[in-house]
């Protein structure tokens, strides 16, 4: 059913993102790769995604599922207009704490 579909799609996307990170690491060397904040973000999300597989089988782990949502933000690194919008949102979010 739907649960199996979600699991399979999650595995496919994890594999694609991991392959992307591995290719970048080989092409740019780890020193250059980890100088970019977005690459660090991508790498962290890939690691958390793979670590979450065995933990997910233990039950509903909402915090790890939230990290998977962060993969959507990877698109912001790839599309300049969305990246600028995301960075503006992050910079202004600290001011939102004082509202209300």
Residue pairs with C-beta under 8 A, 6 or more apart in sequence:
10 49
10 68
13 71
14 46
14 49
14 50
17 42
17 45
17 46
17 49
17 71
17 74
18 46
18 50
20 42
21 39
21 42
21 43
21 46
24 33
24 39
25 33
33 39
33 43
34 40
34 43
38 77
41 70
41 73
41 74
41 77
42 74
42 77
45 67
45 68
45 70
45 71
45 74
48 64
48 67
48 68
49 67
49 68
49 71
51 64
52 61
52 64
52 65
52 67
52 68
55 61
55 64
56 64
73 86
75 82
76 82
76 83
76 85
76 86
77 83
